[in-house]
Amino acid sequence: MATITACIFDLDGVLVDTAIYHYKAWKRLANQLGFDFTEEENEKLKGVSRVRSLELILEWGGVSKSVEEQKQLADLKNSWYVEMIQEMQPDEILHGAKEFLEAVRAAGLKTALGSASKNSETILQKVGLTHLFDVLIDGNKVTASKPNPEVFLKGAEALGVAPENCLVFEDALAGVQAALAGGMKVIGIGTAQNLPGANIVVAGLHEVSIDLVQTV
């Protein structure tokens, strides 16, 4: 069994929960276009890129827009989202996330962020987690969305660690699939029913120990 020497973390739903901000921004956009957008639909966008999320929302609303119009709408949604995350505070870090990151660092393991978000750097700065990462790979540095493993493979490469020595933490099925496709082990955050394929599933990082990391 390969020894884990690096941990790669998704952002939304693993370290912080920005789903409510995405939901509010997408709902505002949908309402502006003349239809509604539900929290259940928002759940289906976990781990999905902004461009693909907009395509899905327009499909659900039965609205057709040109490529240029879609770009303008995606930028508008993002501007609203960025306004909201500017107010984020350290108390929005999910239970046990900071403590586990600190334990990972103390154990001598390398850390990377592997997120589809293009606003990950802002979020990490606002909640005070930036210093706990060796590498940040996000939507600004990749072209393919999960379940394509690009974001995790780039993280491993930047850390100088082979994929088989990396452990990914993900809350979305697309992210679990991306980690597996990249040849990595993965701990799912959520429920086993929603994250088939994950090596282990826990409710949150507060349930993970360094000892558990090495037994995955």
TORZANU-95927 format. One record per residue (C-alpha): residue number from 1; residue in one letter; x, y, z. Coordinates in nm, 4 decimals, decimal comma, padded with zeros to 6 digits. Each point is the difference from the previous one (the first is absolute). Example, Ala and Ser with C-alpha at 12.3 -4.5 7.8 and 13.67 -1.06 7.14 Angstrom:
2
(atom 1 "A" (01,2300 -00,4500 00,7800));
(atom 2 "S" (00,1370 00,3440 -00,0660));
This chain:
216
(atom 1 "M" (00,0000 00,0000 00,0000));
(atom 2 "A" (00,1386 00,3388 -00,1029));
(atom 3 "T" (00,0910 00,2367 00,2819));
(atom 4 "I" (-00,1956 00,3249 -00,0003));
(atom 5 "T" (00,2376 00,2974 -00,0084));
(atom 6 "A" (-00,2391 00,2712 -00,1203));
(atom 7 "C" (-00,3613 00,1016 00,0557));
(atom 8 "I" (-00,2004 00,1881 -00,2633));
(atom 9 "F" (-00,3151 00,1787 00,1116));
(atom 10 "D" (-00,3045 00,1187 -00,1868));
(atom 11 "L" (-00,1229 00,3330 00,1372));
(atom 12 "D" (-00,3792 00,0333 -00,0027));
(atom 13 "G" (-00,1635 -00,2510 00,2318));
(atom 14 "V" (00,3318 -00,1291 00,1356));
(atom 15 "L" (00,1724 00,3001 00,1566));
(atom 16 "V" (-00,2726 00,2633 -00,0210));
(atom 17 "D" (-00,3605 -00,0006 -00,1151));
(atom 18 "T" (-00,0544 00,2649 -00,2641));
(atom 19 "A" (-00,2947 -00,1855 -00,1523));
(atom 20 "I" (-00,2422 00,2526 00,1494));
(atom 21 "Y" (00,1782 00,2854 -00,1782));
(atom 22 "H" (00,0012 -00,1856 -00,3317));
(atom 23 "Y" (-00,3673 -00,0799 00,0493));
(atom 24 "K" (-00,0961 00,3607 00,0726));
(atom 25 "A" (00,1932 00,1275 -00,3029));
(atom 26 "W" (-00,1353 -00,2638 -00,2405));
(atom 27 "K" (-00,3545 00,0481 00,1336));
(atom 28 "R" (00,0265 00,3750 -00,0535));
(atom 29 "L" (00,1137 -00,0618 -00,3583));
(atom 30 "A" (-00,2744 -00,2543 -00,0702));
(atom 31 "N" (-00,2645 00,2325 00,1423));
(atom 32 "Q" (00,1338 00,2808 -00,2167));
(atom 33 "L" (-00,0432 -00,2305 -00,3017));
(atom 34 "G" (-00,3584 -00,0768 00,0993));
(atom 35 "F" (00,0143 -00,3373 00,1742));
(atom 36 "D" (00,0824 -00,1459 00,3401));
(atom 37 "F" (00,3005 -00,1987 00,1201));
(atom 38 "T" (-00,0315 -00,2395 00,2930));
(atom 39 "E" (00,2390 -00,1184 00,2699));
(atom 40 "E" (-00,0440 -00,3544 -00,1340));
(atom 41 "E" (00,1222 00,1134 -00,3415));
(atom 42 "N" (00,2870 00,1817 00,1678));
(atom 43 "E" (00,1124 -00,3324 00,1520));
(atom 44 "K" (00,0459 -00,1384 -00,3523));
(atom 45 "L" (00,2582 00,2701 -00,0730));
(atom 46 "K" (00,2474 -00,1162 00,2673));
(atom 47 "G" (00,3468 -00,0243 -00,1513));
(atom 48 "V" (-00,1258 00,1263 -00,3377));
(atom 49 "S" (00,1706 00,2925 -00,1760));
(atom 50 "R" (-00,1686 00,3390 -00,0275));
(atom 51 "V" (-00,0455 -00,0336 -00,3768));
(atom 52 "R" (-00,1570 -00,3451 00,0236));
(atom 53 "S" (-00,2144 00,1085 00,2955));
(atom 54 "L" (-00,1465 00,2820 -00,2072));
(atom 55 "E" (-00,0671 -00,2358 -00,2910));
(atom 56 "L" (-00,1933 -00,2327 00,2321));
(atom 57 "I" (-00,1991 00,2830 00,1582));
(atom 58 "L" (-00,0966 00,1387 -00,3406));
(atom 59 "E" (-00,1098 -00,3505 -00,1050));
(atom 60 "W" (-00,2125 -00,0359 00,3143));
(atom 61 "G" (-00,1569 00,3401 -00,0656));
(atom 62 "G" (-00,0579 -00,0700 -00,3681));
(atom 63 "V" (00,2019 00,3076 -00,0944));
(atom 64 "S" (00,2325 00,0231 -00,3000));
(atom 65 "K" (00,2919 00,2441 -00,0104));
(atom 66 "S" (00,2911 00,0549 -00,2380));
(atom 67 "V" (00,3557 -00,0824 00,1108));
(atom 68 "E" (00,0719 00,3697 00,0500));
(atom 69 "E" (-00,3200 00,0506 00,2003));
(atom 70 "Q" (00,0865 -00,3023 00,2143));
(atom 71 "K" (00,3411 00,1485 00,0775));
(atom 72 "Q" (-00,1621 00,3274 00,1058));
(atom 73 "L" (-00,2475 -00,1842 00,2227));
(atom 74 "A" (00,2721 -00,2137 00,1605));
(atom 75 "D" (00,2050 00,3136 00,0686));
(atom 76 "L" (-00,3033 00,1728 00,1499));
(atom 77 "K" (-00,0725 -00,2942 00,2310));
(atom 78 "N" (00,3647 -00,0087 00,1052));
(atom 79 "S" (00,0040 00,3709 00,0793));
(atom 80 "W" (-00,2914 -00,0502 00,2410));
(atom 81 "Y" (00,1685 -00,3053 00,1532));
(atom 82 "V" (00,3308 00,1842 00,0472));
(atom 83 "E" (-00,1823 00,2841 00,1767));
(atom 84 "M" (-00,1465 -00,2485 00,2469));
(atom 85 "I" (00,3212 -00,1925 00,0754));
(atom 86 "Q" (00,1793 00,3244 00,0828));
(atom 87 "E" (-00,1877 -00,0155 00,3290));
(atom 88 "M" (00,1095 -00,3545 00,0907));
(atom 89 "Q" (00,1538 -00,0520 00,3443));
(atom 90 "P" (00,2193 -00,2715 00,1616));
(atom 91 "D" (-00,3054 -00,1331 00,1852));
(atom 92 "E" (-00,1287 -00,1258 -00,3363));
(atom 93 "I" (00,2710 -00,2681 -00,0142));
(atom 94 "L" (-00,1688 -00,3390 00,0280));
(atom 95 "H" (00,0271 -00,1933 00,3264));
(atom 96 "G" (00,3453 -00,1514 00,0456));
(atom 97 "A" (00,1425 00,1182 -00,3340));
(atom 98 "K" (00,2635 00,2397 00,1318));
(atom 99 "E" (00,1046 -00,2406 00,2746));
(atom 100 "F" (00,0408 -00,2850 -00,2475));
(atom 101 "L" (00,2008 00,2156 -00,2409));
(atom 102 "E" (00,2296 00,0951 00,2862));
(atom 103 "A" (00,0377 -00,3672 00,0970));
(atom 104 "V" (00,0841 -00,0938 -00,3598));
(atom 105 "R" (00,2698 00,2686 -00,0108));
(atom 106 "A" (00,1362 -00,1023 00,3398));
(atom 107 "A" (00,0287 -00,3591 -00,1245));
(atom 108 "G" (00,2240 00,1177 -00,2844));
(atom 109 "L" (-00,2504 -00,0637 -00,2796));
(atom 110 "K" (-00,0278 00,2422 -00,2902));
(atom 111 "T" (-00,3272 00,1806 -00,0696));
(atom 112 "A" (-00,1675 00,1283 -00,3142));
(atom 113 "L" (-00,3345 00,1510 -00,0868));
(atom 114 "G" (-00,1777 -00,1589 -00,2969));
(atom 115 "S" (-00,3109 00,2048 -00,0688));
(atom 116 "A" (-00,2112 00,0985 -00,3000));
(atom 117 "S" (-00,0563 00,3397 00,1616));
(atom 118 "K" (00,1640 00,3010 -00,1608));
(atom 119 "N" (-00,0406 00,1882 00,3271));
(atom 120 "S" (00,1801 -00,2482 00,2255));
(atom 121 "E" (00,2887 00,2323 00,0830));
(atom 122 "T" (-00,2373 00,2725 00,1186));
(atom 123 "I" (-00,1978 -00,2465 00,2121));
(atom 124 "L" (00,3103 -00,1503 00,1636));
(atom 125 "Q" (00,1305 00,3476 00,0820));
(atom 126 "K" (-00,3323 00,1088 00,1511));
(atom 127 "V" (-00,0226 -00,3033 00,2290));
(atom 128 "G" (00,3723 -00,0093 00,0805));
(atom 129 "L" (00,1035 -00,3365 -00,1484));
(atom 130 "T" (00,2418 00,1043 -00,2767));
(atom 131 "H" (00,3139 -00,0683 00,2057));
(atom 132 "L" (-00,0967 -00,3653 00,0432));
(atom 133 "F" (00,0475 -00,0822 -00,3705));
(atom 134 "D" (00,3161 -00,0645 -00,1985));
(atom 135 "V" (-00,1797 00,0266 -00,3337));
(atom 136 "L" (-00,3289 00,1499 -00,1241));
(atom 137 "I" (-00,1452 -00,1512 -00,3172));
(atom 138 "D" (-00,3390 00,1419 -00,0909));
(atom 139 "G" (-00,2240 00,0962 -00,2885));
(atom 140 "N" (00,2495 00,2627 -00,1142));
(atom 141 "K" (00,2648 -00,2671 -00,0660));
(atom 142 "V" (-00,1979 -00,2807 -00,1653));
(atom 143 "T" (-00,2109 -00,0332 -00,3124));
(atom 144 "A" (-00,1868 -00,3266 00,0676));
(atom 145 "S" (-00,2743 -00,0391 00,2613));
(atom 146 "K" (-00,0299 -00,2925 00,2395));
(atom 147 "P" (-00,0476 -00,2968 -00,0522));
(atom 148 "N" (00,3037 00,0663 -00,2182));
(atom 149 "P" (00,2964 -00,0470 00,2385));
(atom 150 "E" (00,1983 00,3015 -00,1305));
(atom 151 "V" (-00,0329 00,2120 00,3155));
(atom 152 "F" (00,1260 -00,2808 00,2249));
(atom 153 "L" (00,2761 -00,1126 -00,2357));
(atom 154 "K" (00,1267 00,3583 -00,0235));
(atom 155 "G" (-00,0066 00,0185 00,3791));
(atom 156 "A" (00,2059 -00,3171 00,0309));
(atom 157 "E" (00,2440 00,1225 -00,2634));
(atom 158 "A" (00,0430 00,3384 00,1698));
(atom 159 "L" (00,0661 -00,1763 00,3310));
(atom 160 "G" (00,2468 -00,2383 -00,1632));
(atom 161 "V" (-00,1950 -00,3015 00,1241));
(atom 162 "A" (-00,1133 -00,3046 -00,2012));
(atom 163 "P" (-00,3787 -00,0357 -00,0317));
(atom 164 "E" (-00,0018 -00,3309 00,1897));
(atom 165 "N" (00,1502 00,1812 00,3002));
(atom 166 "C" (-00,2789 00,2608 00,0053));
(atom 167 "L" (-00,3224 -00,0101 00,1999));
(atom 168 "V" (-00,2873 00,2184 -00,1193));
(atom 169 "F" (-00,2811 00,1388 00,2167));
(atom 170 "E" (-00,3212 00,0607 -00,1973));
(atom 171 "D" (-00,3691 00,0586 00,0655));
(atom 172 "A" (-00,1240 -00,0341 -00,3593));
(atom 173 "L" (-00,0416 -00,3139 -00,2095));
(atom 174 "A" (00,1742 00,1669 -00,2948));
(atom 175 "G" (00,2954 00,0716 00,2286));
(atom 176 "V" (00,0151 -00,3581 00,1277));
(atom 177 "Q" (-00,0039 -00,1221 -00,3596));
(atom 178 "A" (00,2749 00,2476 -00,0920));
(atom 179 "A" (00,2236 -00,1191 00,2840));
(atom 180 "L" (-00,0477 -00,3650 -00,0935));
(atom 181 "A" (00,0630 00,0768 -00,3677));
(atom 182 "G" (00,3265 00,1634 00,1044));
(atom 183 "G" (00,1129 -00,3134 00,1821));
(atom 184 "M" (-00,0448 00,1478 00,3464));
(atom 185 "K" (-00,1700 -00,1163 00,3176));
(atom 186 "V" (-00,2977 00,2079 00,1120));
(atom 187 "I" (-00,1861 00,0683 00,3219));
(atom 188 "G" (-00,3541 00,1155 -00,0648));
(atom 189 "I" (-00,1613 00,2681 00,2137));
(atom 190 "G" (-00,3717 -00,0672 00,0253));
(atom 191 "T" (-00,1899 -00,3266 -00,0334));
(atom 192 "A" (00,1040 -00,3305 -00,1573));
(atom 193 "Q" (-00,3233 -00,0012 -00,2007));
(atom 194 "N" (00,0970 00,3234 -00,1766));
(atom 195 "L" (00,3710 -00,0790 -00,0394));
(atom 196 "P" (00,0330 -00,3502 -00,1489));
(atom 197 "G" (00,3606 -00,0981 -00,0680));
(atom 198 "A" (00,1557 00,1956 00,2857));
(atom 199 "N" (00,2423 -00,2104 00,2048));
(atom 200 "I" (-00,1476 00,1322 00,3245));
(atom 201 "V" (-00,2920 00,2373 00,0647));
(atom 202 "V" (-00,0206 00,2244 00,3082));
(atom 203 "A" (-00,2344 00,2793 00,1054));
(atom 204 "G" (00,2792 00,2571 00,0154));
(atom 205 "L" (00,3705 00,0550 00,0591));
(atom 206 "H" (-00,0636 -00,0045 00,3747));
(atom 207 "E" (-00,0351 -00,3779 -00,0407));
(atom 208 "V" (00,3377 -00,0474 -00,1710));
(atom 209 "S" (00,3300 -00,0703 00,1758));
(atom 210 "I" (00,3560 -00,0313 -00,1298));
(atom 211 "D" (-00,0138 -00,3693 00,0887));
(atom 212 "L" (-00,3088 -00,0406 -00,2211));
(atom 213 "V" (00,1797 00,1734 -00,2876));
(atom 214 "Q" (00,2631 -00,2730 -00,0100));
(atom 215 "T" (-00,2547 -00,2832 00,0015));
(atom 216 "V" (-00,2065 00,1107 -00,3004));
